[in-house]
């Protein structure tokens, strides 16, 4: 079985986590290559449009510059929407709130909650990752103070940064800075508290599942991280959907619904309100790529609501 699910969670739900993490990874090479093919759709009614752009929350220097399609959408849009507002993403309070929510409150240590083999895996991972953990203020003793969901997410982020993927280079942060420079308004579809509540409200079974899969990915998942990143760079919506989201939905439907479907359903009315607003202002919407894919994705939900939808991809084959 492929251990793609914790990586899928990173794509679906990485914004708050990327905002809280600054792990120094391996030096990233910056080869000359074509810009990434964007996961970009235009959704329109009679007088205005939404540009929906699928984000990868950790990227490399070589993933820039972006394609002309993305620059055109940014130029055309009067405002931008992200998972979180630029102000909240930039606030140190977000990381503090996430850590506070994840603190254990019953006086036990994380390892006491784990099966012996999982506890041994965690100890082994910590022993080989002391330096990157220290760079985010976590020692083995401190990590034992947190709930399994937080430990699992930290493991996934550390593993991705070891491959040169950097939260500071994520597409969300890049476009937030570009919007500020251009004097364009930026807002959030949800709050940091809402994102944290999705994780902190996971059942114990879901949390342990996330931690176990993060540890399994750390042992075997480096090639899978590269494959995921390659699919995103290629703009391969089908490969991203079938390789990860469909697998997560099939094996863990409640977790999939919690982290993806429920949030998509909450966003669609907010996006429709932008289309229905008077005037002809357009909006660029930047969210985790998997929120846009498949029949549960925002793209198909807006199409089903009667809006005109088209993929924007000048680099795609006709």
Secondary structure by P-SEA (a helix, b strand, c coil): cccaaaaaaaaaccaaaaaacccccccccccccccccccbbbbbccccbbbbbbbccccccccccccaaaaaaaaacccccccccccccccaaaaaaaaaaacccccccccccccaaaaaaaaaaaaacaaaaaaacccaaaaaaccaaaaaaaaaaaaaaaacccccccaaaaaaaaaaaabbbbbbcccaaaaaaaaaaccaaaaaaaaaaaaaaaaccaaaaaaaaaaaaaccaaaaaaacaaaaaaccaaaaaaacaaaaaaaaaaaaaaaacccbbbbbbbcccccccccccaaaaaaaabbbbbbbcccccc
